Amino acid sequence: MSPLTGAQRKFLRGMANRLEALIIIGKQGATDSVIRATAAELEAHELIKVRFNEFKDEKDALAEKIAAATGSEIVGRIGHVVVLYREHPEPEKRSIKLP
């Protein structure tokens, strides 16, 4: 997947506006199980929100770690919520068509 353009990021942020956070980062931080769950949600939905209930000071570094570990891209950050996107590897199963 090539890097997202500004217009594509804007499009995805608009789509993410109505979504609820599927992954919550709590006291344990970004553990292997959280990263696996994030990868599974990205496989199912392509676009997800991750909420930081803990580790709010380190959310930028943790978001980068999660994105790198899952092969996703950070679309945006809003407060303590990070929006991640990863294109589905199979073109016929993609639910999001980027402009």
WOVENBEL-V30177 format. One record per helix or strand. SS is the DSSP state (h for helix, s for strand). FROM is the first residue (numbers start at 1). TO is the last residue. If there is no record, write none. Layout:
# WOVENBEL-V30177
SS|FROM|TO / SS|FROM|TO
This chain:
# WOVENBEL-V30177
h|6|16 / s|21|25 / h|32|45 / s|47|52 / h|59|70 / s|73|78 / s|81|85 / h|91|93
